[in-house]
Amino acid sequence: MVTNARIQFFGRRPIYICSFSFFLIWMIPCAVAQNMQTMLVARFLDGLAGSAFLSVAGGTVGDMFAKHELSAPMMLYTASPFVGPEIGPLIGGFIVENTTWRWCFYLLIIWSGLQLCLIILFVPETYHPVLLRRKAIRLRKETGNQEWIAPIEKMDRSIAKTVMWSCIRPFQLLFFEPMCLNLCILSAILLGILYLFFGAFPLVFGNNHGFSLSQTGIAFLGLLVGMVAGVSSDPIWRRVYGRLVRQREEQGGQPGGSEPEFRLPSTIVGAWVVPIALFGRLPVTVRHCRLGF
């Protein structure tokens, strides 16, 4: 919420560079920590710095694509934060078995450093109001005409006031918009189930079935396959969305217009698939269930 407010003044690129730099810096204490206290503090600050990407990157995707092109890119972006936690245990299991747990962080430091270099070199600014401000500044210098003023330069709000409203507005939506509240509850339940799996897999497959760390990491591939299958279904839901838009037009609606509810069919199907999959996973948690690779 704090970083989103600062975007209005500085753009997205500085947020990326600053947050990812701190993400990389706080990874180093994790790698060399000698006690749990150091690890907890460093991981908290590391997660705080890394969370900026989750809140900012969606806006970058929206900047890069038109509204009618946004479905597939946004789905890929939404799925990407969940692919990492599924590939990570697979790679980390083999690393810990053959070296030490510290090499998991060493590898993350190397990879994050490479990503930071790529961000600095290749990721441009995409926030339109900031780009207009840069253009207005350039035109004032080239023409000497001081009437070239971008809309963002006319804002009379301070950074502190913008940050305050950015922190208040999400709670206003939760309390006064029932649809937003219901979607947030659904997302919280689904994310809670997903991240509980990350803690349950080592217990179920390691303790109950005697899997090694690398074998337990391979078990996470099931989540990855499900995620890829969900993203691959995007063409189906785009056709459903297009059919609903055409029906609205036939009923006298605005040509090309849509309603937010037209994006809900995939969520409705997913809401039924989740409990079915949970009941299907139940036998695996039993100790005497025979599993193997």
N, C-alpha and C positions, 0 to 999 in steps of 0.2 A: 504493500500500500504506500509505503514511503517512497520507494523507487519510482512507482508509477506517477506520483506527483512531480517528482523532479524531471521526468521526461518532458513535461510541458515547458521547461526552461532550458534544458541542456540537450535534449534529444536522446535517442536510444543508444547510439554508439558509445558515448562516455560512460553510460551505465554499464554496458557490456564490459568495457575494458576495466573499469574500476572494480566491479563486483567479481569478475573472473580473476583479477589480480589478487584480491583478498582471498578468494577461494583457493588459489594456488598457495598463497603464503600460509594459510592456516592448515593446509595439508601437511606441511613440514613438521609441526609439533606432533601431529598424529603419528607420523612415521617414527619419530625418535622418543615418543612418550615412555616414561619409566614407571608411571603409576596411573591408576584409573582416573584420578582427579584431573590430571593434565589431558587425558584422552577425552573426557566428558566436555571440558571447557572448549578444547580445540574443535571437537566435532560439532558443538553447538554453534560456534562462530563460523565454522566452515559451511554448515548447512544454511546459516543466516545469509552468508555471502552468495552461496549458490542458488538460493531461492529467487534472487532477482531475475534469473533467466526464465524461470517458469512464469513470472508475471509480465515480463517485457517481450519475450520472443513471440507470443501470440499476436501482439500488435505489429511486429515486424512482418509476420506472414500476411496480415491484413493490409499492410502498406504495399506489399509487392504484387498482390493479385487483385483483380476486379471481383466484384461481388459474385458474379456468376461462375467465376473460376475458383472460388475459395474453398469449396467443399473438400476436394481431395488433398490439397496442401495442408489444410487445417487438420484433417484426420491424421495425416502423417506426423504433423507436429505434435498432436495430442498423444499419439501412440509412442513417440520417441522417448519420453521420460520413463516409460514402463518397460521398454526394451532393455535399457541399461541394467536395472535391478534383476533382470532375468539372465542376461549374459554374464554379469559380474560374478555371481556365485559359481558359474561354470568355470570361468578362468581362475577365480580366486581359489577354488578347491584344488586345482592342479598346482597352483603356486605354493599354497601352504603345505601341501603334501611333500613337495620337492625342495622347498627352501624354508622361509619363515613367514609369519603373517606380516612382518614389516615390508616385505617385498610387494605386497598388495598396494601399500601406500606409495612405495617408490615408483611402481609402475603408473599409478594414478598421477603422481607428480610429473613424470615424464610426459604422459599423454596430455595432461592439462597444460603444461608448458607449451607443447606443440600447438594445441588448440588456441592458446592465448596469442601466439605468434600469428596464426592464420587469421584470427579476429582482427588484430591490429593491421595486418597487411591487406586483407581482402573484404572485410565487412564494412560497407559504406553506411552513411546516415540515411535512414528511410523515413523519418518522421516529417510529414509534409509541412507543418507550421515552421519547423526549424529550417527546412530547406528554403521556404519562402523568405524567412528572415535573412538567410545568407544571400539570397538573390537580391533582396532589397538593399542590403549593405553594399553589395557589388555595384548595383545600379547607381546608388548615391555617389560612390567613388568615381564611377566612369562618367556620369553626366553632370555631377555637381548639383543635381536637383534633389533637395531634401524632402520632397513630397513622396518619394518612394518609401512607404512604411508598410511593413508586414503586419497582419492582424495580431500576431503574438507580441509585437512590440507595443501594442495599445493596451495590453492587460494591465490592470492596476492592482492585481492581487500579489501579495508577497509570497515567498516560498513557504514560510511558516503557515500562512493561512491556507495555501493550497494543500500542503501536507495534512493539515487538520481536517479539511473537507474530504480529502481522499481517504482518510481513516474512518470518517463518520458515514460516508455514503454507502459502503457495503452493508453496514448494520441497518441503515434505513431501508434498503432493499429487502433485507431478511425479515424485518418486522412488518413492513407495509405492503409487500408484494408476495402473496401466498404462493404463486407459481414459482417464483425464484426460491422461496424457502423449501418447497417440495423438491425441486431439482437439486438443491444443495444437500438436502437430507439423503436423497437417492445416491448422489455422488459420494457423500461421506460413507454410506453403508458399503458401496461397491469398493471404494478405495480401502476401507477398513478390512474388508474380506481379503482383498488382494495382498495387503501388507501383512496380514496375519499369516498368510501362506508362507511368506518369507521366513517367519519365525517358526512356523509349524513343520516345514519340510525337514529341517535337521532333526527335529524330535521324532517325526514319524518314520522317516527313512533311515536316519542314523541310529536312533535308540531301538526302534521296534524291529527294523529289518536288517540292521548291521551294515548299512552302506558306509563306504568310506567318504571322505570329504569330496573327492572328485566325482564319485558316483552320485552323491546327493546333489552336487551342482548340475549334473546332467538331468536330474529330475525337474529342474526349473525350465527345461526346454519345452515342457508341456504348456506352460504359461505363454512362452514365446510363440509357439505354434498357434495357440488360440488368439493371441494378439494379431499375428499376421493374417489369420483367417478373417478376423473382424475387419481389418483395414481392407482386405481384398474384396469384401462385400460392398464396398463403397459404390461401384457402378449400379448395383441393384437398388440401393436407397436413392441414388440420383434419379433413376427412372421413376421410382415411386414419387419423389418430390416433383419431378416434371409433370407426372400425371395429375397430382393434386393442384398444381398451378394451372394446368389446362382446364380442369374442372371448375376452378374459381373463375377463370375467364369466361367459360361458357355460361356461368350463372350471373354474368353481368359485372364481374369484378374488373379491376384495372388491368390492362394487358401487361403481362410479365410480373404482376404483383404477387406477393406471397404472404403467408402468415407464419409466425414463429413455430406454430404447432405442426407445420408441414415437415419439420425436422424430427418429429417425435416417433414415427413408426419404428425406427431402428432401436430407440430406447425401450419401446414397449416390448419388442421381441427379446432384447437383452435382459429385461427384467424377468422374463419367464425362463430364459436359459440359465441364469445364475443359480436359482434354487435347484433346478434339475441337475446341474453339474455338481453342486455341493452334495446332493444325495448320492450321485454316482461315485463321488470320491470317498464316501463313508467307509466302504469295505477295505480300502487301502490302509486306513488308520489302525485296523485290527492287527495285532502282533502276529497271529498265525497265518495271515494272508500271504501266499507264496508270491514273491516277486524276484526278478533277476534280470540281468543284462546278458 
